[in-house]
Amino acid sequence: MMDKQRRKQSIIAGALTGSAGIFITKALSLLYVIPFNEIAQDATVFYSYGYSVYDALLQVCLSGFPYAIATLVAKYTTRNDYDTVNLVKKVSKNILLVLGSVCCVFMIAFSKILALKIIPTELQSTSYLHNTQMVFVILSFALIFVPYLSYYRGIYQGMKEVKTYAFTQVLEQVVRIAFLLSASSICVYAFNLDRVWAAYMGVASTSVSAICTIIFFIVNEKKIQLPEISGVSILSEKDVFKELVEAAVPYLFSSLMFSSSGMFILLVFSSGLEAYGTDGKLITVYQGIINYQVSKISSIPTIIMSGFCLVIIPHITESVTNRDDRNVIQLIHKILETVNYLSVPLICFMIFFSQEIYYIMYGNYYLDVGASLLAKSLACQLLMNLSGVLNSLMIAVQLRKKYLLLETVRLLYMLLFFKLFLSKFGINGYFLILASEYLLLIAGSVYIINTQYELNFKGLFDNFSKSWVGCAPMFVIVTLMNNLLNISILHSSRFLTLILTGIMFVICIGLYVVITYKLQVVEKLFDLQSITETFKKIKFKIFKRKMQ
C-alpha cells in the first residue's frame, strides 16, 4: 500500500491532477466568451488587439525560465541541498522581475507605434487610435505580474506540488472571469460608459487575477518553507544564473521555433492553396474554420499532453539526478503508454463523431467542410500528443543539444515542404505535412532517447496495440449506425444531438475501459488499490454526514 507522500508524488496521479486543472481552466475560458461579447460588442476588437502583442512579449518575459526553475528546484531538492534551492528562488525571482519590468516599459513606450502598426489605415482616427493605445498601456502591467506568478508556479512544479499548481490555475481563471464580467458590466450598464471600457476591464483582469493568485502563493508559501542547512549555498549567484539560462534555452528555442513555424504557415497558406487551384473564397473559409472553430475543439486532447509535460520535469529530473537509469526507463515507458491510453479513445471518439461535435458547437456553419477538417486535425492531434511528451522527455533527460538539433530539422522541413504539399494535395496537404512533421519528431526523439536509455519497443508496442484494440467497439458501432442501420444522431436540435452524443460517449468509453481492463492495461498503468481506497474514503465521508 502506498503511503500518503508516495501517492502525492505519483507521476500518473500528478499528471491527471494537472490535466484536470487545465481542463477546468479551458472550460471556464469558453463559458465567459458569450456574455463578454454581449457586453463589449464591437469593442472586443480592442481586446483582441491587446493580446496579439501581449502574447508575443510574454514569451520574451518568460524565456523558458519557469521550466528552468522547476528543473533546478527538482534537482537540488533531490540532493537535499535546500540552500541552493533558496538561491535558485532568489535569482530566478529577480530575473523574471527585471524581464517583466523591461517589457512593461517597452509596451508603454511604444504603445502608439504598435497601435499604428496593427489597426488598418482607414481606422486610424483619434478615438480609435487612443482606445487601442490605452488597451496596450493597461495590459502592459500584466507583463510584470504574470511572469512573477510563473516564478511561483515553477517552484511548486519542481517540488511536485501539482495539486496547488492546478488549483492556482483554476483560481486565476475564476478571478479573471469574475472581475472581467462584473467590472465591464458595471462600467457599461451602471455608469453608462462607452463599451470600450469593457475591453479595458477585460485586459485589466489579467493583472488583477495574477495579483490575487500571487497573494495566495505568498500566504501558502509560509506553510512549506524549506529547511536551511547552513544558510549559504556552495554555488554562487552567477553559477545559478548560468545554470538557469542553460536549462531555459531549449524551452525558449522551442517557443521561438514554434512561433516562426506558425507565422510561416499563416503567410504561405493562401498562396499554396491558390497554386493547387483552390477558390479564394474557399481558402478564407478553410482559414477561419482551421484557426478558430477546429482549433478550439481539437485543443481538448492536448490537455492530456499538457498534464504529463507538467510532471515530467520534477519526476525525471529526480531520477536523472540520482543516476537511476532503470527508473528513468520505467517512467518513460509509463508516461508514453499512459498518454497513448488516455489519448486514443478520446481522439477516436471525436473523429468518429466529428460531425455531431462540430454541429453541437457551431450549428450548420459549413458543417460538412468543418467536420471533415476537424476529423483530420484530430488525427494529427494524437501524433502531436506523443511528440510533445517526447520533446519534454528529451529535455528532462539532459538531451538538450540533440533536442535543439531535432527542432531545427523540423523547422527546415516545414520551410522546404509546406507550400509544396499544399500545391500538390490542396487542403489535405496541410494535414499531411503536419502529420509527417509529428512523425519526424516522434521517430527522431525515440531514436535519440534510445541511444542513451535502451527502450523496450516490444513492450511499448504490446501496450499501445491493446489500447487500439479497446477502440474496436467504437468502429463497429459507427459502421453499424452509418452503413447497415442508417441511424443518425444528428438532429435539428443541437441540445438533443448533445444528449445523444453524450450517451454514445458513455457507451464507447465504457466499452473501451472494460476491454482494456480485461487485457490488464488498466491494472498495469494505474494503482487500482489506491483508487479503491479513495472511493471508500469518499463513501465513508458521505455516509458519516448523512448519519449526522
C-alpha positions in Angstrom: 0.0 0.0 0.0 1.4 3.4 -0.9 1.7 5.9 1.8 0.4 9.5 1.5 3.7 11.0 0.4 4.2 8.5 -2.3 0.7 8.9 -3.7 1.2 12.7 -3.7 4.4 12.2 -5.8 2.9 9.6 -8.2 3.6 10.7 -11.7 0.3 9.4 -13.1 -1.7 11.0 -10.2 0.2 14.2 -10.7 -0.4 14.2 -14.4 -4.1 13.6 -14.0 -4.3 16.3 -11.4 -2.5 18.8 -13.7 -4.7 17.8 -16.6 -7.9 18.3 -14.5 -6.7 21.8 -13.7 -6.0 22.6 -17.3 -9.4 21.1 -18.4 -11.3 23.3 -15.9 -9.4 26.4 -16.9 -10.2 25.7 -20.6 -13.8 25.0 -19.9 -14.1 28.3 -17.9 -12.4 30.2 -20.8 -15.2 29.0 -23.2 -18.0 30.0 -20.8 -17.3 33.7 -20.4 -17.0 34.4 -24.2 -20.7 34.7 -24.9 -21.6 37.2 -22.0 -18.5 39.2 -22.6 -19.2 39.6 -26.3 -22.7 40.8 -25.4 -21.3 43.4 -23.1 -18.3 44.6 -25.2 -19.9 44.0 -28.7 -17.8 45.8 -31.3 -15.2 46.8 -28.7 -14.0 43.2 -28.5 -11.7 44.1 -31.4 -9.6 46.3 -29.0 -9.5 43.3 -26.5 -8.0 41.1 -29.3 -5.5 43.8 -30.4 -4.1 43.9 -26.9 -3.5 40.2 -26.6 -1.9 39.9 -30.1 1.0 42.0 -28.8 0.9 40.8 -25.2 1.3 37.1 -26.1 4.5 37.8 -28.0 6.0 39.9 -25.3 5.0 37.4 -22.6 7.2 34.8 -24.3 10.1 37.2 -24.1 9.4 37.8 -20.4 9.2 34.1 -19.5 12.0 33.0 -21.8 11.6 29.4 -20.6 12.5 30.3 -17.0 9.5 28.7 -15.3 10.6 25.3 -16.7 14.2 26.0 -15.8 13.2 26.9 -12.2 11.2 23.7 -11.9 14.2 21.7 -13.2 16.7 23.2 -10.8 14.4 23.0 -7.8 13.7 19.3 -8.5 17.4 18.7 -8.9 18.6 20.3 -5.7 15.6 19.2 -3.7 16.5 15.6 -4.6 20.0 16.3 -3.3 18.6 17.9 -0.1 20.6 21.0 -1.0 17.9 23.4 0.3 20.4 26.3 0.4 20.8 26.2 -3.3 17.1 25.8 -3.8 16.6 29.1 -1.9 19.3 30.7 -4.0 17.5 29.5 -7.2 14.4 31.1 -5.9 16.1 34.4 -5.2 18.0 34.6 -8.5 15.0 33.4 -10.7 12.7 35.9 -9.0 15.0 38.8 -9.8 15.4 37.6 -13.4 11.7 37.5 -14.1 11.0 40.8 -12.3 13.7 42.5 -14.4 12.5 40.9 -17.7 8.8 41.8 -16.9 9.6 45.4 -16.0 11.6 46.0 -19.1 8.9 44.5 -21.3 6.2 46.6 -19.5 8.2 49.8 -20.1 8.7 48.8 -23.7 5.0 48.2 -24.3 4.0 51.5 -22.7 6.7 53.5 -24.5 5.8 52.0 -27.9 2.1 51.7 -27.4 1.2 54.4 -30.0 3.6 52.9 -32.6 2.3 49.4 -32.0 -1.3 50.7 -32.4 -0.5 52.4 -35.7 1.1 49.2 -37.0 -1.9 47.0 -36.1 -5.0 48.9 -36.9 -6.0 49.5 -40.5 -5.1 52.9 -42.1 -8.7 53.9 -42.6 -9.5 53.4 -38.9 -6.6 55.4 -37.5 -8.9 58.1 -36.2 -8.1 59.9 -32.9 -10.5 57.9 -30.8 -9.8 54.5 -32.4 -6.0 55.1 -32.0 -6.5 56.3 -28.4 -8.6 53.3 -27.5 -6.0 50.8 -28.9 -3.2 52.6 -27.2 -5.0 52.5 -23.8 -5.5 48.8 -24.1 -1.8 48.3 -24.6 -0.9 50.5 -21.6 -3.4 48.8 -19.2 -2.3 45.3 -20.4 1.4 46.1 -20.1 1.4 45.9 -16.3 0.4 42.2 -16.6 3.9 41.7 -18.0 5.2 42.3 -14.5 2.7 40.3 -12.5 2.2 37.2 -14.8 6.0 36.3 -15.0 6.2 36.8 -11.2 3.3 34.4 -10.9 5.1 31.9 -13.2 8.1 32.1 -10.9 5.9 30.6 -8.1 4.4 28.0 -10.4 8.0 26.9 -11.4 8.9 26.5 -7.7 5.8 24.4 -7.0 6.2 22.3 -10.2 9.7 21.5 -9.2 8.6 20.4 -5.7 5.8 18.2 -7.2 3.1 20.3 -5.6 0.8 19.6 -8.6 -2.4 20.0 -6.6 -1.5 23.5 -5.6 -0.3 24.2 -9.1 -3.6 23.0 -10.7 -5.7 24.8 -8.0 -4.0 28.2 -8.8 -4.7 27.8 -12.5 -8.4 27.5 -11.7 -8.2 30.2 -9.1 -6.6 32.6 -11.5 -9.2 31.9 -14.2 -12.1 32.3 -11.8 -10.9 35.6 -10.5 -10.2 36.8 -14.0 -13.6 35.9 -15.3 -15.4 37.3 -12.2 -13.6 40.6 -12.5 -13.9 40.8 -16.3 -17.7 40.3 -16.3 -18.5 42.3 -13.2 -16.3 45.3 -13.9 -17.2 45.5 -17.5 -20.9 45.2 -16.7 -20.7 48.0 -14.0 -18.8 50.3 -16.4 -21.2 49.8 -19.3 -24.6 49.3 -17.6 -24.3 51.1 -14.2 -22.1 54.0 -15.3 -23.2 54.1 -19.0 -19.7 54.4 -20.2 -18.6 53.6 -23.7 -18.3 49.9 -24.5 -14.6 50.2 -24.9 -14.4 50.2 -21.1 -15.5 46.6 -21.3 -12.3 46.0 -23.3 -10.3 48.0 -20.7 -11.7 45.9 -17.9 -11.1 42.7 -19.9 -7.4 43.3 -20.3 -7.1 44.7 -16.7 -8.5 41.3 -15.5 -5.2 39.6 -16.4 -3.2 41.7 -13.9 -5.9 41.5 -11.2 -6.2 37.7 -11.4 -2.4 37.4 -11.4 -2.1 39.6 -8.3 -4.7 37.6 -6.4 -3.0 34.3 -7.3 0.4 35.7 -6.2 -1.1 36.6 -2.8 -2.4 33.1 -2.5 1.1 31.7 -3.2 2.7 34.1 -0.7 0.3 33.0 2.0 0.6 29.4 1.1 4.4 29.6 0.9 4.8 30.0 4.6 3.4 26.5 5.1 6.1 24.8 3.0 9.2 26.8 3.9 12.3 24.8 3.0 14.7 23.9 5.8 18.1 25.6 5.7 21.3 23.6 6.4 23.9 26.4 6.6 22.1 29.3 5.0 24.9 29.6 2.4 24.9 27.7 -0.9 28.1 26.1 -2.3 27.1 27.8 -5.6 27.3 31.5 -6.3 24.5 33.6 -7.8 26.5 33.6 -11.0 26.6 29.8 -11.1 22.9 29.6 -10.5 22.1 32.2 -13.2 24.2 30.3 -15.7 22.5 27.0 -14.9 19.1 28.7 -15.2 19.9 30.1 -18.6 21.2 26.7 -19.8 18.0 25.0 -18.7 15.8 27.7 -20.1 17.3 27.9 -23.6 15.7 24.7 -25.1 12.2 25.9 -24.0 12.8 29.4 -25.3 14.2 28.0 -28.6 11.3 25.6 -28.9 8.8 28.5 -28.4 10.6 30.7 -31.0 10.7 27.8 -33.5 7.0 27.1 -33.0 6.1 30.8 -33.4 8.3 31.0 -36.5 6.7 27.9 -38.0 3.2 29.2 -37.2 3.9 32.6 -38.8 5.3 30.9 -41.9 2.2 28.7 -42.2 0.0 31.8 -41.9 1.9 33.6 -44.6 2.0 30.9 -47.3 -1.3 29.1 -46.6 -3.2 31.1 -49.2 -0.6 31.1 -51.9 0.0 27.4 -51.5 -3.7 26.6 -52.0 -4.0 29.1 -54.8 -1.2 27.1 -56.6 -3.4 24.0 -56.2 -6.3 25.8 -57.8 -8.5 26.3 -54.7 -11.1 29.1 -54.9 -10.2 32.3 -53.0 -13.5 32.3 -51.1 -13.0 28.6 -50.0 -9.4 29.5 -48.8 -10.8 32.1 -46.4 -13.4 29.5 -45.2 -10.6 27.0 -44.6 -8.5 29.6 -42.7 -11.4 30.6 -40.5 -12.5 27.1 -39.7 -9.0 25.8 -39.0 -7.8 28.8 -37.0 -11.0 29.2 -34.9 -13.7 26.5 -34.9 -11.4 23.5 -35.3 -8.6 24.7 -33.2 -10.9 25.2 -30.1 -12.2 21.6 -30.4 -9.0 19.9 -31.3 -7.2 21.5 -28.4 -9.2 19.4 -26.0 -7.0 16.3 -26.3 -3.9 18.4 -25.7 -5.0 18.7 -22.1 -3.6 15.1 -21.6 -0.2 16.1 -23.1 0.0 19.3 -21.0 -0.8 17.5 -17.8 2.1 15.0 -18.4 4.5 17.6 -19.6 3.8 19.4 -16.3 5.1 16.5 -14.1 7.8 15.1 -16.4 10.3 17.8 -15.2 10.4 17.1 -11.5 10.0 13.3 -11.7 12.5 12.6 -14.5 14.9 15.2 -13.0 14.9 13.4 -9.7 15.8 10.1 -11.3 18.4 11.6 -13.6 20.0 13.4 -10.6 20.1 10.1 -8.6 21.5 8.4 -11.8 18.7 5.9 -11.6 18.6 4.9 -15.2 16.3 2.0 -14.6 13.7 4.2 -13.1 14.1 6.7 -15.9 13.3 4.0 -18.4 10.3 2.8 -16.4 9.0 6.4 -16.2 9.4 6.9 -19.9 7.5 3.7 -20.7 4.7 4.5 -18.2 4.4 8.1 -19.5 4.2 7.1 -23.2 1.8 4.2 -22.5 -0.5 6.3 -20.3 -0.6 9.2 -22.8 -1.5 6.8 -25.5 -4.1 5.0 -23.4 -5.8 8.3 -22.5 -5.5 10.0 -25.9 -6.6 7.1 -28.2 -10.2 6.6 -27.0 -10.9 10.4 -26.7 -9.5 11.2 -30.1 -11.0 8.2 -31.8 -14.5 9.0 -30.4 -14.1 12.7 -31.5 -13.1 11.6 -35.0 -16.0 9.1 -35.4 -18.5 11.7 -34.2 -16.8 14.7 -35.6 -19.9 15.8 -37.5 -22.1 15.7 -34.4 -19.4 17.5 -32.2 -19.0 20.3 -34.8 -22.7 20.7 -35.2 -23.2 21.0 -31.4 -20.6 23.7 -31.2 -21.2 25.7 -34.4 -24.5 24.6 -35.9 -24.8 24.3 -39.7 -21.9 26.7 -40.4 -20.1 24.8 -43.3 -21.0 21.6 -41.4 -19.6 19.1 -43.9 -16.4 21.0 -44.5 -15.9 21.8 -40.8 -16.5 18.2 -39.7 -14.0 16.9 -42.3 -11.3 19.4 -41.3 -12.0 18.6 -37.6 -11.5 14.8 -38.1 -8.2 15.3 -39.9 -7.0 17.8 -37.3 -7.8 15.3 -34.5 -5.8 12.6 -36.2 -2.8 14.9 -36.3 -3.5 15.7 -32.6 -2.8 12.2 -31.5 0.7 12.4 -33.1 1.1 15.8 -31.6 0.4 14.5 -28.1 3.1 11.8 -28.4 5.7 14.2 -30.0 5.0 16.9 -27.3 5.6 14.4 -24.5 8.7 13.0 -26.2 10.1 16.5 -26.6 9.7 17.2 -22.9 11.3 13.9 -22.1 14.3 14.7 -24.2 14.9 18.0 -22.3 14.3 16.3 -18.9 16.9 13.6 -19.5 19.5 16.2 -20.4 19.5 15.6 -24.2 19.0 19.3 -24.9 21.5 19.8 -27.7 20.1 16.9 -29.6 16.6 18.2 -29.0 17.6 21.7 -30.4 19.1 20.0 -33.5 15.9 18.0 -34.0 13.8 21.1 -33.7 16.0 22.8 -36.3 15.5 19.9 -38.7 11.7 20.1 -38.1 11.6 23.8 -38.9 13.7 23.4 -42.0 11.4 20.5 -43.1 8.4 22.8 -42.8 10.0 25.7 -44.6 11.0 23.4 -47.5 7.9 21.3 -48.0 4.9 23.0 -46.5 4.0 25.0 -49.7 4.9 22.1 -51.9 2.4 19.8 -50.0 -0.3 22.5 -50.3 0.2 23.0 -54.1 0.2 19.2 -54.7 -2.5 18.0 -52.4 -4.6 21.0 -51.6 -6.1 21.3 -48.1 -5.3 17.6 -47.5 -1.6 18.6 -47.9 -1.9 20.8 -44.9 -2.8 17.9 -42.7 -0.3 15.6 -44.4 2.6 17.9 -43.8 1.6 18.3 -40.1 1.3 14.5 -39.6 4.6 13.9 -41.3 6.2 16.7 -39.2 5.0 15.0 -36.0 6.1 11.6 -37.2 9.5 13.0 -37.9 9.7 14.4 -34.3 8.5 11.1 -32.8 10.9 9.0 -34.8 13.8 11.3 -34.1 13.0 11.6 -30.4 12.6 7.9 -29.9 15.9 7.2 -31.7 17.8 9.8 -29.6 16.3 8.7 -26.3 17.0 5.1 -27.2 20.7 5.8 -27.7 21.0 6.7 -24.0 18.3 4.6 -22.5 17.5 1.3 -24.1 13.7 1.2 -24.5 11.7 -1.9 -24.6 10.0 -1.5 -28.0 8.2 -4.8 -27.8 6.6 -3.9 -24.5 5.6 -0.4 -25.8 4.1 -1.9 -28.9 2.1 -4.5 -27.0 0.5 -1.9 -24.7 -0.1 0.5 -27.5 -1.8 -2.1 -29.6 -4.0 -3.2 -26.6 -5.3 0.4 -26.3 -6.1 0.4 -30.0 -8.0 -2.9 -29.7 -10.1 -1.3 -27.0 -11.3 1.2 -29.6 -12.7 -1.6 -31.9 -16.3 -1.3 -30.4 -16.4 2.4 -31.5 -15.5 1.4 -35.0 -18.1 -1.3 -35.0 -20.9 0.9 -33.6 -20.2 3.7 -36.1 -20.1 1.2 -39.0 -23.4 -0.3 -38.0 -25.1 3.0 -37.5 -23.9 4.6 -40.7 -23.9 1.7 -43.2 -26.3 -1.0 -42.0 -28.9 0.5 -39.7 -28.7 4.0 -41.3 -29.2 5.7 -37.9 -28.1 9.3 -37.4 -27.9 11.0 -34.0 -27.6 14.4 -35.8 -30.9 16.3 -35.2 -32.1 19.8 -35.9 -32.0 20.4 -32.2 -28.4 20.9 -31.1 -29.3 20.1 -27.5 -30.8 16.7 -28.4 -27.7 16.0 -30.5 -25.6 16.8 -27.4 -27.6 14.4 -25.3 -27.4 11.6 -27.8 -23.7 12.2 -28.4 -23.1 12.1 -24.7 -24.9 8.8 -24.4 -22.7 7.4 -27.2 -19.6 8.7 -25.4 -20.5 6.9 -22.2 -21.2 3.7 -24.1 -18.0 3.8 -26.2 -15.7 4.8 -23.4 -17.3 2.3 -21.1 -16.6 -0.5 -23.5 -13.1 0.8 -24.0 -12.4 0.7 -20.3 -13.9 -2.8 -19.9 -11.9 -4.3 -22.8 -8.6 -2.7 -21.7 -9.3 -3.8 -18.1 -9.7 -7.4 -19.3 -6.4 -7.0 -21.3 -4.8 -5.9 -17.9 -3.8 -2.5 -19.3 -5.7 -0.5 -16.6 -4.1 -2.6 -13.9 -0.6 -2.0 -15.2 -0.9 1.8 -15.7 -3.0 2.8 -12.7 -2.8 1.9 -9.0 -6.3 0.4 -8.6 -5.8 -0.2 -4.9 -5.2 3.5 -4.3 -8.2 4.4 -6.4 -10.4 1.9 -4.5 -9.2 3.3 -1.1 -10.1 6.9 -2.3 -13.6 5.9 -3.3 -14.0 4.1 0.1 -13.0 7.3 2.0 -15.4 9.4 -0.1 -18.2 6.9 0.6 -17.4 6.9 4.3 -17.4 10.7 4.5 -20.8 10.9 2.7 -22.3 8.2 4.9 -20.9 9.9 8.0 -22.5 13.2 7.0 -25.9 11.5 6.4 -25.7 9.9 9.9 -25.1 13.3 11.4 
